[in-house]
Amino acid sequence: MPLPDTWNETRGFLDWTEADMSESEIQANALNYSFIWAGLAWQPASFRSANPNINVGFYIPSLLDTENGRPNPFPMDSQQDTPQRRARTLQWWNTEADGVGHPDWVMYQCDRRTPAYQAIGGSTLPNMPLDITNPEVIDWQLQAGDAASGFTALSADLVQLRNFNHACGVYRHGEWLQLFSGADLDPTFASAILNWAQQIRAHLHVLPSPRGLVANFATYHWYSDAEIASLAANLDGVLDEQGFTAFGTAPLWGDAWLHKVRNMISIQGQGVAFYSVNYVSAFPPSQRETEWVLASFLMGRERSAYIIMTLAGVRWPHLSQYDEDVGHPCAPMRSFQNVYVRDYTKAMAVVNPSESDSHTVTLPSVSFRDLYGNPIEGGTLVLEPMTGKVLLRAASQCPQ
C-alpha cells in the first residue's frame, strides 16, 4: 500500500470520487492526493497512471451488508426507509441471499428480534448488520474486494471498539447464541473487532497484488492509548473522521485535542498511515478554520500523515495552503507560554486549544508571514480560544 513520505511535505487525500470524473480531469488533479478513501471500479488505473504513488481504496462497511440495504437500493431519504422495507431486507437475508438465505449471519440485539443496526447521527442505517465472528461472513466480505482490480487498499467503514449498536447474538441452526453483552463497553466485542481486522489484513497481505487495510476509526478521547494502539496494530491506515473539527461541529479542544495529537503520532510510529478528515462549514474554508486545522495537523505530522478539509459535494478538495513549504519537523510539539508550538525548518505551528482563554505569545525575533502572505509584526501573536497559526519563516532553520 503506497505511503508517500510526509516528513518534508503536507499531503492531501480524497474522500470519494465521482462517477463522471473524466480522464483529463483525473490527470489534472491526481497528483494532489496521496489516498482515495473510496474509488469506483474503473478509476484506479486512471488515478495511478497520473500518480503512481496514490493509494486507492475499495469501500466496504465493516459490520454491515455491503450492498446498501439490499434487496432494495439504499434509501435516499428517511421517508423511503420504512419498517416494511427493513423487514423485507431481513426476510431476504433469512431466505434468499445467495439463493439459500443466511439467517445465521444476521446480528441481533439482546431482545433477539431487532437487528443490531448501525447507529449514526441519532438514527440507524438500514443495511443488515452481519456477524463478523463468522468466518463465512469474512470470506463473503472479501470476495468483492478480491475481484476488484487495481485497488491498493480495502477501506472499511464504521469501525469502533465500543458496542454502540448493541450487538448481542445470532441464531445458529435456529438456536439463539449470545456473543456479546449488548452493553457499550464490552471487552468481548472489542476483541471480535480486533480479530476481524487481523483476519482481513492477513488475507489482503498475501494476495498476488497485496493490499492494505484502512479503517474509518475515530480516535475519540474516551479510547485509551492502549485501545487505539491495539487496533492500529491490525491496520495499515486509520481514517479519523472526527478530525480537529469534531465532524464539523466545533474545534476539538482541551484534553481531547491533546489526545488526538498524541495518538496521531503514536499511530504513525506503528508504521500505520493516519488520514485526518476535517469537515468545515464552507468550502473553501475560512482563514480561521484553515489555520486551526492545519496548525493542529502539523503538531502530529510525521512520516505518514495526510489531510483533507471538505464538506459534502466538494469534488476536488485540495487547498493551496497544503503546498506551502514548511520543511520538516525540528522537534516534537512543546508547551510554550500557555499554548502549543512545533518548530519546522521553514515554519512554526502555534495552537491554542483552550476552550475559553486567549493567550499572547512572544515570537522569536525572526521574520514571519502567515499562510495568506500577511507579515506577522510586533513580535507578539494573540491567539483566541481554539485557534491556530502557521507562521512561515523567511529563512530555513531549526531554532536552538
C-alpha positions as CSV (number, residue, x, y, z in Angstrom):
1,M,0.0,0.0,0.0
2,P,1.7,3.2,-1.1
3,L,2.6,5.6,1.8
4,P,4.2,8.7,0.4
5,D,6.7,10.2,2.9
6,T,5.2,13.3,4.6
7,W,8.2,14.3,6.6
8,N,9.0,17.2,4.3
9,E,5.6,18.0,2.8
10,T,1.9,18.2,3.6
11,R,0.0,15.8,1.6
12,G,-3.8,15.8,1.0
13,F,-6.1,13.0,0.2
14,L,-9.6,12.5,-1.4
15,D,-12.6,11.0,0.3
16,W,-15.0,10.0,-2.5
17,T,-14.6,10.0,-6.3
18,E,-17.5,10.8,-8.6
19,A,-18.7,8.6,-11.5
20,D,-18.4,11.5,-14.0
21,M,-14.8,12.4,-13.3
22,S,-13.2,12.5,-16.8
23,E,-9.8,11.1,-17.7
24,S,-8.5,14.6,-18.3
25,E,-9.9,15.8,-15.0
26,I,-8.2,12.9,-13.1
27,Q,-4.9,13.5,-14.9
28,A,-5.1,17.2,-13.9
29,N,-5.8,16.6,-10.2
30,A,-4.5,13.2,-9.2
31,L,-1.0,14.4,-8.1
32,N,-2.6,16.5,-5.3
33,Y,-3.8,13.4,-3.5
34,S,-2.0,10.5,-1.8
35,F,-5.1,8.4,-1.0
36,I,-8.6,7.9,-2.2
37,W,-10.9,6.5,0.6
38,A,-13.4,5.2,-2.0
39,G,-12.8,4.9,-5.7
40,L,-15.1,3.4,-8.3
41,A,-14.2,0.2,-10.1
42,W,-13.0,1.7,-13.3
43,Q,-10.9,4.5,-11.8
44,P,-7.8,3.1,-10.1
45,A,-5.9,2.7,-13.4
46,S,-6.7,6.3,-14.3
47,F,-5.6,7.7,-11.0
48,R,-2.5,5.5,-10.8
49,S,-1.4,6.4,-14.3
50,A,-1.4,10.0,-13.3
51,N,0.0,9.4,-9.8
52,P,1.8,6.0,-9.4
53,N,2.2,6.6,-5.7
54,I,-1.5,7.1,-4.9
55,N,-3.3,4.6,-2.6
56,V,-6.8,3.8,-3.9
57,G,-9.3,2.2,-1.5
58,F,-12.1,-0.2,-2.3
59,Y,-15.0,0.5,0.0
60,I,-16.9,-1.9,2.3
61,P,-18.8,-1.2,5.5
62,S,-17.2,-3.4,8.2
63,L,-20.2,-4.7,10.2
64,L,-22.9,-4.3,7.6
65,D,-24.2,-5.7,4.3
66,T,-22.0,-4.2,1.6
67,E,-24.9,-3.9,-0.9
68,N,-26.5,-0.9,0.6
69,G,-29.5,-2.4,2.3
70,R,-30.4,-4.9,-0.3
71,P,-32.6,-6.3,-1.8
72,N,-33.5,-2.6,-2.3
73,P,-31.2,0.3,-3.1
74,F,-30.1,2.4,-0.2
75,P,-32.9,4.9,0.7
76,M,-32.0,8.4,-0.2
77,D,-34.3,10.0,2.4
78,S,-36.0,9.0,5.7
79,Q,-39.4,8.5,4.1
80,Q,-38.0,5.7,1.9
81,D,-36.5,4.0,4.9
82,T,-39.6,2.3,6.4
83,P,-40.1,-0.6,8.8
84,Q,-41.7,-2.6,5.9
85,R,-38.6,-2.1,3.8
86,R,-36.3,-3.2,6.6
87,A,-38.5,-6.2,7.2
88,R,-38.2,-7.1,3.5
89,T,-34.4,-6.9,3.8
90,L,-34.4,-9.1,6.8
91,Q,-36.6,-11.6,5.0
92,W,-34.2,-11.6,2.1
93,W,-31.2,-12.4,4.2
94,N,-33.0,-15.1,6.0
95,T,-34.4,-16.9,3.0
96,E,-33.0,-15.6,-0.3
97,A,-29.4,-14.4,0.0
98,D,-27.1,-16.4,-2.4
99,G,-30.2,-18.4,-3.3
100,V,-30.4,-20.1,0.1
101,G,-30.5,-17.3,2.7
102,H,-28.1,-16.8,5.6
103,P,-30.2,-16.5,8.7
104,D,-27.2,-17.3,10.9
105,W,-25.3,-14.3,9.6
106,V,-27.7,-11.7,10.9
107,M,-26.7,-10.0,14.2
108,Y,-29.4,-9.1,16.6
109,Q,-29.7,-7.0,19.8
110,C,-30.4,-8.8,23.1
111,D,-34.2,-8.8,22.5
112,R,-33.4,-11.5,19.9
113,R,-35.7,-9.7,17.4
114,T,-34.2,-6.3,16.5
115,P,-31.2,-6.4,14.1
116,A,-28.3,-4.5,15.6
117,Y,-28.5,-1.7,13.0
118,Q,-25.6,0.7,12.8
119,A,-26.3,3.7,15.0
120,I,-25.2,7.0,13.4
121,G,-26.3,10.6,13.9
122,G,-29.2,9.8,16.2
123,S,-30.7,7.2,13.8
124,T,-29.7,3.9,12.3
125,L,-28.7,2.7,8.9
126,P,-30.9,0.2,7.1
127,N,-28.1,-2.1,6.0
128,M,-28.3,-5.5,7.6
129,P,-25.8,-6.0,10.4
130,L,-23.7,-9.1,10.0
131,D,-21.8,-11.4,12.4
132,I,-18.2,-10.7,11.8
133,T,-17.2,-13.5,14.1
134,N,-18.4,-15.9,11.5
135,P,-15.6,-16.9,9.0
136,E,-18.2,-17.2,6.2
137,V,-19.1,-13.6,6.6
138,I,-15.5,-12.5,6.4
139,D,-15.0,-14.6,3.3
140,W,-18.1,-13.0,1.8
141,Q,-16.8,-9.5,2.6
142,L,-13.5,-10.2,0.9
143,Q,-15.0,-11.7,-2.3
144,A,-16.0,-8.3,-3.8
145,G,-12.7,-6.7,-2.9
146,D,-10.6,-9.6,-4.3
147,A,-12.5,-9.4,-7.6
148,A,-11.9,-5.6,-8.0
149,S,-8.7,-4.9,-9.9
150,G,-6.2,-2.0,-9.4
151,F,-7.1,-1.1,-5.8
152,T,-4.3,-0.9,-3.3
153,A,-6.3,-0.9,-0.1
154,L,-9.6,-2.1,1.4
155,S,-11.5,0.8,3.0
156,A,-13.6,-0.5,5.9
157,D,-16.2,1.9,7.2
158,L,-17.6,2.4,10.7
159,V,-15.1,0.5,12.8
160,Q,-15.4,1.1,16.5
161,L,-14.3,-0.6,19.7
162,R,-17.5,0.2,21.6
163,N,-20.7,-1.7,21.0
164,F,-22.8,1.3,20.3
165,N,-25.1,-0.8,18.1
166,H,-25.9,-3.1,21.0
167,A,-25.0,-6.2,19.0
168,C,-25.7,-9.3,21.1
169,G,-26.2,-12.5,19.3
170,V,-27.2,-14.7,16.3
171,Y,-29.3,-17.7,15.5
172,R,-27.1,-20.7,14.7
173,H,-29.1,-23.6,13.3
174,G,-32.2,-22.0,14.6
175,E,-30.9,-21.7,18.2
176,W,-30.0,-18.4,19.9
177,L,-26.3,-17.9,20.5
178,Q,-25.3,-14.9,22.6
179,L,-22.0,-13.5,21.6
180,F,-21.8,-10.1,23.4
181,S,-23.4,-8.5,26.4
182,G,-25.1,-5.8,24.4
183,A,-23.5,-3.1,26.5
184,D,-21.5,-0.2,25.0
185,L,-18.3,-1.3,26.8
186,D,-17.8,-5.0,26.2
187,P,-14.2,-6.4,26.0
188,T,-15.6,-9.4,24.1
189,F,-16.9,-7.1,21.4
190,A,-13.6,-5.2,21.2
191,S,-11.7,-8.5,20.8
192,A,-14.1,-9.5,18.0
193,I,-13.3,-6.3,16.1
194,L,-9.6,-6.8,16.6
195,N,-9.8,-10.4,15.4
196,W,-11.9,-9.4,12.4
197,A,-9.3,-6.7,11.4
198,Q,-6.4,-9.2,11.9
199,Q,-8.1,-11.7,9.6
200,I,-9.0,-9.2,6.9
201,R,-5.5,-7.7,6.9
202,A,-3.7,-11.1,6.8
203,H,-5.8,-12.0,3.8
204,L,-5.1,-8.8,2.0
205,H,-1.3,-9.0,2.6
206,V,-0.9,-12.4,0.8
207,L,-2.9,-11.5,-2.3
208,P,-0.9,-11.7,-5.6
209,S,-1.0,-7.9,-5.5
210,P,-1.0,-7.2,-1.8
211,R,-3.3,-4.6,-0.4
212,G,-3.6,-2.7,2.9
213,L,-6.5,-2.3,5.3
214,V,-7.7,1.2,6.2
215,A,-10.4,1.6,8.8
216,N,-12.7,4.5,9.5
217,F,-11.9,4.7,13.2
218,A,-12.3,8.0,15.1
219,T,-9.6,8.2,17.8
220,Y,-12.1,9.6,20.4
221,H,-10.6,10.7,23.7
222,W,-12.6,8.1,25.6
223,Y,-10.5,5.4,24.0
224,S,-7.3,4.7,25.9
225,D,-4.0,5.0,24.1
226,A,-3.6,1.2,24.5
227,E,-7.0,0.5,22.9
228,I,-6.1,2.7,19.9
229,A,-2.7,1.1,19.6
230,S,-4.2,-2.4,19.7
231,L,-6.5,-1.7,16.7
232,A,-3.8,0.2,14.8
233,A,-1.6,-2.9,15.1
234,N,-4.1,-4.7,12.9
235,L,-4.4,-2.0,10.3
236,D,-2.3,-0.3,7.6
237,G,-4.2,3.0,7.9
238,V,-6.6,4.9,10.2
239,L,-9.1,7.3,8.7
240,D,-10.1,9.6,11.5
241,E,-13.3,11.3,10.5
242,Q,-13.6,13.2,13.8
243,G,-10.5,15.2,12.8
244,F,-9.8,18.5,14.5
245,T,-13.3,19.9,13.8
246,A,-15.3,17.1,15.6
247,F,-17.2,16.1,12.4
248,G,-17.7,19.7,11.5
249,T,-19.5,20.7,14.7
250,A,-16.7,22.7,16.5
251,P,-13.0,22.8,17.0
252,L,-11.6,19.9,19.2
253,W,-10.3,21.4,22.4
254,G,-8.5,20.8,25.6
255,D,-7.6,17.2,26.6
256,A,-9.4,15.8,23.5
257,W,-7.1,17.9,21.3
258,L,-4.0,16.6,23.1
259,H,-5.3,13.1,22.9
260,K,-5.8,13.4,19.2
261,V,-2.3,14.7,18.5
262,R,-0.7,12.2,20.8
263,N,-2.4,9.2,19.2
264,M,-1.9,10.6,15.7
265,I,1.9,10.5,16.4
266,S,1.7,7.1,18.0
267,I,-0.2,5.5,15.1
268,Q,2.4,6.7,12.6
269,G,5.1,5.3,15.0
270,Q,3.5,1.9,14.5
271,G,4.1,2.2,10.7
272,V,0.4,2.9,10.1
273,A,-0.9,5.8,7.9
274,F,-3.1,8.5,9.6
275,Y,-5.7,10.1,7.4
276,S,-7.2,13.2,9.1
277,V,-10.7,14.2,7.9
278,N,-11.8,17.7,8.8
279,Y,-15.3,18.7,7.9
280,V,-15.6,22.5,7.5
281,S,-18.5,24.9,7.4
282,A,-17.9,26.1,3.9
283,F,-15.5,25.4,1.1
284,P,-13.0,26.8,0.7
285,P,-12.9,27.1,4.4
286,S,-12.4,30.4,6.2
287,Q,-9.0,31.5,7.2
288,R,-9.7,30.8,10.8
289,E,-10.8,27.2,10.1
290,T,-7.9,26.6,7.7
291,E,-5.3,27.8,10.1
292,W,-6.8,25.9,13.1
293,V,-6.9,22.6,11.2
294,L,-3.5,22.9,9.5
295,A,-1.7,24.1,12.6
296,S,-3.2,21.3,14.6
297,F,-2.4,18.7,12.0
298,L,1.3,19.9,11.9
299,M,1.6,19.1,15.6
300,G,1.3,15.4,14.7
301,R,2.6,15.2,11.1
302,E,5.4,12.7,11.0
303,R,6.1,10.4,8.0
304,S,2.7,9.1,7.1
305,A,0.0,11.7,8.0
306,Y,-2.4,13.0,5.3
307,I,-5.1,15.7,5.5
308,I,-8.4,16.7,4.0
309,M,-10.7,19.7,4.7
310,T,-14.0,19.2,3.0
311,L,-17.8,19.1,3.2
312,A,-20.5,17.3,1.2
313,G,-20.4,17.9,-2.6
314,V,-16.8,19.1,-2.8
315,R,-15.3,17.4,-5.9
316,W,-11.6,18.2,-5.6
317,P,-10.9,19.5,-2.0
318,H,-7.2,20.3,-2.4
319,L,-6.1,23.6,-0.8
320,S,-3.2,25.7,-1.8
321,Q,-2.2,26.1,1.8
322,Y,-1.0,22.5,1.8
323,D,1.6,23.4,-0.8
324,E,3.3,25.9,1.4
325,D,6.8,24.6,2.2
326,V,7.1,24.3,5.9
327,G,10.1,21.9,5.8
328,H,10.4,19.1,8.2
329,P,9.9,19.0,12.0
330,C,12.8,20.1,14.2
331,A,11.4,18.5,17.3
332,P,8.1,17.3,18.8
333,M,5.3,19.6,19.9
334,R,6.0,21.5,23.1
335,S,4.1,23.6,25.6
336,F,5.1,27.3,25.3
337,Q,3.5,30.3,27.0
338,N,0.2,28.6,27.6
339,V,-0.1,27.4,24.0
340,Y,1.5,24.6,22.0
341,V,4.3,25.1,19.5
342,R,6.0,22.9,17.0
343,D,9.0,24.2,15.1
344,Y,9.7,23.2,11.5
345,T,12.7,24.1,9.5
346,K,10.7,26.7,7.5
347,A,7.7,27.4,9.8
348,M,6.3,27.4,13.3
349,A,2.9,26.0,14.1
350,V,1.1,27.5,17.1
351,V,-2.1,26.3,18.6
352,N,-4.3,27.5,21.5
353,P,-6.6,24.5,22.3
354,S,-8.2,26.3,25.3
355,E,-12.0,26.5,25.1
356,S,-12.2,29.8,26.9
357,D,-8.8,31.6,27.3
358,S,-6.9,33.8,24.9
359,H,-3.1,33.9,25.1
360,T,-0.4,36.2,23.8
361,V,2.7,34.6,22.6
362,T,6.1,36.3,22.3
363,L,7.6,35.3,19.0
364,P,11.3,34.7,18.1
365,S,13.0,37.7,16.6
366,V,12.8,36.5,13.0
367,S,10.6,37.5,10.1
368,F,7.3,35.5,9.8
369,R,4.3,35.6,7.4
370,D,1.1,33.7,7.6
371,L,-0.3,31.3,5.1
372,Y,-2.0,34.1,3.3
373,G,1.1,36.2,2.8
374,N,0.5,38.7,5.6
375,P,3.6,39.7,7.6
376,I,3.4,39.0,11.4
377,E,4.5,42.2,13.0
378,G,5.1,43.5,16.5
379,G,6.9,40.4,17.9
380,T,3.7,39.0,19.5
381,L,0.8,36.9,18.5
382,V,-2.6,36.9,20.1
383,L,-4.4,33.5,19.9
384,E,-8.0,33.4,20.7
385,P,-9.6,30.2,22.1
386,M,-9.4,27.3,19.8
387,T,-7.3,29.0,17.1
388,G,-4.1,28.2,15.4
389,K,-1.5,29.8,13.2
390,V,1.1,28.5,10.8
391,L,4.0,31.1,10.6
392,L,6.3,30.8,7.7
393,R,10.0,31.7,8.3
394,A,11.9,34.0,6.0
395,A,14.9,31.7,6.3
396,S,15.2,28.0,6.9
397,Q,16.4,27.0,10.3
398,C,15.8,24.8,13.3
399,P,15.7,27.0,16.4
400,Q,18.2,26.1,19.2
